Structure formats: structure tokens, C-alpha cells
């Protein structure tokens, strides 16, 4: 099993139990999980956040950064492998050793951690600034749907064919815009490759989230921190579609992830891993 671990589960006994159960169980670590572990008071948080993973360094898979993932092709062959940072994954044991040395007082290593913390905090702060406008964007998406359609979405009813068609067209439009504007996209994907790309999958998850927001009254007045955190969560939901599921304590993130899996398999014919690792625990 290869399961993406949400940052809210890095310090949980659920994670330790999962890794203890079998040496074939791997924790998949994204850049946002690392950033959230580094942000703020770095030396108070990073040791705690990485403590359990450091007990099982051979069972940690580190993914490439999100920006690099956005530039990857969507060919089915090697899809999961292309996301993995082999050097960081194989070097996690050394990283865990450096954490122990830093915690024991190595000031040079402590300073490296603090530098990473500054970068992580700055990145998440930039996202917080961007989140100032996302509430209005979400509310604009809601206007594309009738009152009856929003009511149906709010109740969790099955989408009508017309609602499915509208939603797919809107997601494709958003993904196409991102592909056109992203600095690391070198080749526009074919229709066959498109649903396998990270940009498409995070667009799908984010759009499903926006529909929930819109169906429940909108997000214009939501706190920017909440919106920023929601969009970070959608990266976990999207990455987990490439692996055996998502370990999270957030029911909303898990629900969006599972909905995205259904859309990818049923409507786009994607072959996804088992999904058996999806867990709210």
C-alpha cells in the first residue's frame, strides 16, 4: 500500500500503526505536508511532525514538488513513478538522522531547518494573499448553476446528465487555462493524457470543493486562512488519486478525494490504484 498522508496525520498513532503493520506499507509525503510541518516555529514543529516517519525511513516515499508535478506528462505508463523524487525518498534515512542531530543541538543543521521554515512560511503566506480573491471566484462558479442544481448538490444527490456535462465542460475550461498559463508546462496534453495530469486532477478536486462551497451559501465572506487551507487540502486529495488512497482526519477532504476518484474512473476511464487506503481515522 502506498498512501498519501495528510499533514494532520503525521503525528497520529494511525500512521504508526499503518507503518508497523507491514513493511510493504508506505507513507507518501507531499511538499505541502512538509511545508506545513516547517511553517511557523520550525524547531518546535518539524521534529514532532517527522518523528513517526523517522522511525520507518525505508517506508517513506517523497514526491516531487507541486510545480514540477504540474509539468509532468499524463502518459499512463510510469504515471506514479514520475511523481516520485527518488533521491529524496532514498535519502530520507539520512534526513531523519540530520533531524536527530539538529534536535541534539547541531546548530548548522538547525539553521538549515530554519531556512526551510522561512521558505515554507513565505510560500504559504503568498497563498494566503491569493486567497483574498478566491471567495469571489467560488461565488462566480456558483452562479453558473441554477438554484435547483445547487440544491441537488447540497443534498448529495446524483448529478443529472445535464449537470455532469456542465461540470465537465467547466473543469476542462479551468484546466486548459492553467495549462496555457503555467510556466512549467511544455506540451499541451492530449485528451487521453489530460485526466492523468496533476493540473487536471487538482482542478477537478478544487472545482468539486467550489461546488460544495457554492451550494452551501458561498465563500465570499470566508476567512482567507480557511480558503488557503482548503486549497492546500485539495492538493492532498489530488495526489492521493495516483496512489492507494489518503490518510486524513478531515472528512471533507476525504469526501472530495473519493468523489474525484469516481469522476476519474467513471467519466474519464482512468485506471486508479485500489483506494483501499482512504481513511478518515
Backbone torsions as a table, in degrees:
resi	resn	phi	psi	omega
1	UNK	NA	136.3	174.1
2	UNK	-124.1	109.4	-172.4
3	UNK	-120.1	129.7	175.0
4	UNK	-71.7	131.7	-176.7
5	UNK	-106.3	118.9	174.7
6	UNK	-66.1	150.8	-178.7
7	UNK	-61.0	-25.2	-179.9
8	UNK	-77.0	-0.1	178.1
9	UNK	-118.8	4.7	-179.1
10	UNK	-65.1	-28.9	-177.7
11	UNK	-105.1	16.2	-173.0
12	UNK	-94.5	151.3	174.4
13	UNK	-69.0	-21.1	175.5
14	UNK	-61.4	-43.3	178.6
15	UNK	-64.1	-46.7	-180.0
16	UNK	-60.1	-43.4	179.9
17	UNK	-62.8	-39.8	178.5
18	UNK	-62.5	-44.3	-178.7
19	UNK	-73.0	-32.8	178.4
20	UNK	-71.0	-29.3	-173.6
21	UNK	-61.9	-38.2	-178.0
22	UNK	-158.0	140.9	175.8
23	UNK	-70.3	-10.6	177.3
24	UNK	-89.5	0.4	175.2
25	UNK	-91.2	125.7	-177.5
26	UNK	-120.0	141.7	172.3
27	UNK	-95.4	127.4	-179.3
28	UNK	-100.4	122.4	-173.0
29	UNK	-109.2	123.3	178.4
30	UNK	-95.5	166.8	179.5
31	UNK	-65.9	-31.7	179.7
32	UNK	-71.2	-32.9	174.4
33	UNK	-62.5	-41.1	178.6
34	UNK	-67.3	-43.3	-179.4
35	UNK	-60.8	-41.6	-179.4
36	UNK	-69.3	-25.9	176.5
37	UNK	-75.6	-30.3	-178.0
38	UNK	-86.0	-27.2	-168.7
39	UNK	-64.3	159.6	176.6
40	UNK	71.9	-129.2	-179.2
41	UNK	-82.2	84.4	-168.8
42	UNK	-54.7	-50.2	-174.5
43	UNK	-71.6	-12.2	176.0
44	UNK	-92.3	-21.1	-173.0
45	UNK	-108.4	-36.5	-171.3
46	UNK	-66.1	-39.2	-179.6
47	UNK	-63.0	-44.2	179.8
48	UNK	-66.0	-42.5	-175.7
49	UNK	-66.8	-32.6	-176.5
50	UNK	-100.7	2.5	-174.0
51	UNK	-61.1	-48.3	-177.5
52	UNK	-68.5	-44.9	178.4
53	UNK	-60.0	-34.1	-179.3
54	UNK	-68.6	-19.4	175.2
55	UNK	-75.8	-20.3	-176.4
56	UNK	-131.5	56.7	-171.9
57	UNK	-62.1	-26.1	179.1
58	UNK	-79.9	-1.7	-179.1
59	UNK	-116.5	25.7	179.1
60	UNK	-114.7	129.0	175.0
61	UNK	-112.3	121.8	-179.9
62	UNK	-101.4	128.5	179.7
63	UNK	-88.0	158.3	172.5
64	UNK	-64.1	161.2	178.8
65	UNK	-62.2	155.6	-177.4
66	UNK	-60.2	-38.1	179.5
67	UNK	-62.2	-41.7	177.1
68	UNK	-65.4	-39.2	179.5
69	UNK	-61.0	-34.8	180.0
70	UNK	-63.9	-25.1	-178.3
71	UNK	-92.6	0.2	-176.2
72	UNK	-80.4	147.9	177.3
73	UNK	-72.3	164.5	-178.2
74	UNK	-106.4	22.4	176.8
75	UNK	-60.9	137.4	-178.0
76	UNK	-63.7	-42.0	-179.8
77	UNK	-65.3	124.8	177.9
78	UNK	74.7	17.1	-174.6
79	UNK	-60.2	-50.5	-179.6
80	UNK	-67.8	-42.2	-177.8
81	UNK	-59.7	-37.8	-177.0
82	UNK	-65.7	-24.5	-180.0
83	UNK	-78.5	-20.5	-171.1
84	UNK	-85.5	133.7	173.0
85	UNK	-88.9	99.8	-174.6
86	UNK	-63.5	-38.9	-177.1
87	UNK	-66.0	-46.9	180.0
88	UNK	-68.4	-34.4	179.3
89	UNK	-66.0	-49.4	-179.7
90	UNK	-69.4	-22.9	-179.2
91	UNK	-94.0	8.8	-176.5
92	UNK	-66.0	-31.7	178.6
93	UNK	-63.2	-40.7	177.2
94	UNK	-65.9	-40.2	177.3
95	UNK	-60.2	-44.5	179.6
96	UNK	-62.3	-37.1	177.7
97	UNK	-65.9	-39.7	177.9
98	UNK	-64.5	-37.0	176.3
99	UNK	-61.7	-42.5	179.2
100	UNK	-63.5	-40.2	178.6
101	UNK	-66.2	-41.2	178.9
102	UNK	-64.1	-41.8	179.8
103	UNK	-65.3	-28.3	178.9
104	UNK	-81.2	-6.6	174.3
105	UNK	122.2	3.8	178.7
106	UNK	-67.4	107.2	-172.5
107	UNK	-71.7	-32.1	178.1
108	UNK	-62.6	-46.3	179.1
109	UNK	-69.4	-35.3	176.2
110	UNK	-60.5	-41.5	-179.6
111	UNK	-65.3	-37.1	176.1
112	UNK	-61.4	-42.2	178.2
113	UNK	-64.2	-41.4	178.8
114	UNK	-63.4	-37.6	177.2
115	UNK	-63.8	-42.4	176.6
116	UNK	-62.8	-37.4	179.4
117	UNK	-63.5	-40.6	177.9
118	UNK	-63.1	-42.5	179.5
119	UNK	-64.1	-43.6	-178.9
120	UNK	-64.2	-45.4	-179.7
121	UNK	-63.3	-40.8	179.7
122	UNK	-63.9	-41.7	179.9
123	UNK	-63.4	-46.6	-179.2
124	UNK	-68.4	-30.1	175.6
125	UNK	-67.9	-38.3	176.5
126	UNK	-63.1	-39.6	176.4
127	UNK	-63.7	-35.4	179.0
128	UNK	-64.1	-39.7	177.6
129	UNK	-64.8	-41.1	178.8
130	UNK	-65.2	-31.1	-177.6
131	UNK	-65.9	-14.7	178.5
132	UNK	-58.7	-29.0	-176.5
133	UNK	-102.2	-8.4	-173.0
134	UNK	-72.0	-28.5	177.9
135	UNK	-59.4	-43.8	178.8
136	UNK	-65.8	-37.4	178.8
137	UNK	-62.8	-44.8	179.1
138	UNK	-61.4	-42.2	179.6
139	UNK	-66.2	-32.8	176.2
140	UNK	-65.8	-38.1	176.8
141	UNK	-62.2	-40.3	-178.8
142	UNK	-61.0	-31.6	-178.5
143	UNK	-69.2	-14.3	178.6
144	UNK	-76.1	-9.1	-175.8
145	UNK	-117.9	143.0	180.0
146	UNK	-72.0	167.0	178.1
147	UNK	-59.8	-39.6	179.6
148	UNK	-65.9	-39.5	179.3
149	UNK	-67.0	-41.2	178.4
150	UNK	-65.1	-36.3	177.4
151	UNK	-63.8	-42.2	179.4
152	UNK	-63.1	-42.3	178.5
153	UNK	-64.5	-42.6	-178.6
154	UNK	-62.0	-35.0	-179.4
155	UNK	-83.1	-6.9	-179.5
156	UNK	74.6	24.8	-179.6
157	UNK	-74.8	159.9	176.2
158	UNK	-62.9	138.5	179.6
159	UNK	-70.3	140.1	172.5
160	UNK	-72.7	159.6	177.1
161	UNK	-54.3	-39.4	-179.9
162	UNK	-65.8	-38.9	179.9
163	UNK	-69.5	-39.2	176.1
164	UNK	-61.4	-46.8	-178.2
165	UNK	-61.5	-44.2	179.2
166	UNK	-62.1	-44.5	-177.5
167	UNK	-65.2	-43.7	179.3
168	UNK	-61.3	-44.7	-179.8
169	UNK	-60.8	-40.9	-179.4
170	UNK	-67.9	-40.9	178.6
171	UNK	-64.6	-42.7	178.5
172	UNK	-61.3	-39.0	178.9
173	UNK	-64.2	-44.6	180.0
174	UNK	-64.0	-45.5	-179.8
175	UNK	-61.3	-42.1	-179.9
176	UNK	-62.1	-38.4	178.5
177	UNK	-64.1	-43.8	179.8
178	UNK	-65.3	-42.8	178.3
179	UNK	-59.1	-39.6	-178.1
180	UNK	-68.5	-34.7	-172.3
181	UNK	-97.4	-17.5	-174.1
182	UNK	-72.4	130.5	-175.1
183	UNK	-69.0	-18.6	-176.7
184	UNK	-100.4	1.4	176.9
185	UNK	-85.5	118.1	-178.3
186	UNK	-101.0	-30.4	-176.2
187	UNK	-131.4	129.0	175.9
188	UNK	-71.8	128.0	-175.9
189	UNK	-69.8	152.0	171.7
190	UNK	-72.5	168.8	179.6
191	UNK	-63.3	-32.5	179.6
192	UNK	-69.1	-40.7	-178.2
193	UNK	-78.6	-25.9	-171.1
194	UNK	-49.8	-52.7	-176.1
195	UNK	-68.6	-10.1	176.6
196	UNK	-89.3	-9.4	-177.2
197	UNK	-79.6	150.2	179.0
198	UNK	-64.3	-40.9	-179.3
199	UNK	-57.1	-44.7	-179.7
200	UNK	-65.5	-43.8	-174.9
201	UNK	-68.9	-36.6	177.5
202	UNK	-73.6	-31.2	174.8
203	UNK	-64.2	-41.3	178.1
204	UNK	-61.1	-50.2	-178.6
205	UNK	-62.7	-43.7	-178.6
206	UNK	-65.5	-37.5	179.3
207	UNK	-67.8	-41.2	177.2
208	UNK	-61.6	-38.1	175.5
209	UNK	-63.9	-44.3	-179.9
210	UNK	-61.4	-37.2	177.3
211	UNK	-63.4	-40.3	177.1
212	UNK	-62.4	-46.8	178.6
213	UNK	-57.2	-49.3	-177.0
214	UNK	-62.8	-39.1	-179.0
215	UNK	-70.4	-18.1	-178.1
216	UNK	-107.3	20.2	172.5
217	UNK	111.2	-1.8	176.0
218	UNK	97.8	173.9	-175.3
219	UNK	-129.6	9.2	-174.8
220	UNK	-57.4	-34.3	-175.6
221	UNK	-102.9	9.2	178.5
222	UNK	-71.7	148.9	178.8
223	UNK	-64.6	137.6	179.2
224	UNK	-54.6	-36.8	-180.0
225	UNK	-62.7	-38.3	179.6
226	UNK	-66.7	-42.8	179.4
227	UNK	-65.7	-42.7	177.7
228	UNK	-59.1	-45.1	-179.0
229	UNK	-64.8	-36.7	177.8
230	UNK	-63.0	-40.9	-178.1
231	UNK	-73.9	-31.7	170.9
232	UNK	-62.6	-42.8	179.6
233	UNK	-59.5	-34.0	-179.5
234	UNK	-67.8	-23.4	174.6
235	UNK	-68.1	-39.2	175.9
236	UNK	-63.3	-44.5	-179.5
237	UNK	-60.6	-41.3	-178.9
238	UNK	-71.1	-47.6	179.5
239	UNK	-58.2	-37.5	-176.0
240	UNK	-66.7	-19.1	177.3
241	UNK	-68.4	-18.6	178.5
242	UNK	-86.3	-11.0	-174.2
243	UNK	-124.2	-159.8	-173.0
244	UNK	-89.4	14.7	175.5
245	UNK	131.1	-167.4	-171.6
246	UNK	-132.5	129.1	173.2
247	UNK	-100.4	112.4	-175.8
248	UNK	-150.2	155.5	173.4
249	UNK	-99.8	5.1	-175.6
250	UNK	-104.4	109.8	-176.7
251	UNK	-62.3	-34.8	-179.2
252	UNK	-66.2	-44.6	179.7
253	UNK	-62.4	-43.1	178.8
254	UNK	-62.7	-41.9	-179.5
255	UNK	-62.8	-45.5	178.7
256	UNK	-62.3	-42.7	178.5
257	UNK	-58.8	-46.4	-178.5
258	UNK	-67.4	-37.4	175.6
259	UNK	-63.6	-41.3	179.6
260	UNK	-62.3	-39.6	177.5
261	UNK	-59.9	-41.8	179.7
262	UNK	-63.3	-46.7	179.5
263	UNK	-61.0	-44.3	-177.3
264	UNK	-64.5	-41.2	-177.9
265	UNK	-79.0	-46.0	-172.5
266	UNK	-77.8	-36.5	-173.0
267	UNK	-104.5	-23.3	-178.1
268	UNK	-118.4	1.4	174.5
269	UNK	66.1	25.6	-180.0
270	UNK	-74.5	140.2	173.7
271	UNK	-93.9	109.2	-176.3
272	UNK	-107.2	153.2	172.3
273	UNK	-59.6	176.8	-166.1
274	UNK	-54.8	-41.6	-173.6
275	UNK	80.9	2.1	-177.2
276	UNK	-68.6	-16.5	-179.2
277	UNK	-85.4	3.1	177.5
278	UNK	-68.2	125.8	-176.7
279	UNK	-153.9	132.8	175.8
280	UNK	-85.0	-1.5	-173.9
281	UNK	-84.9	NA	NA
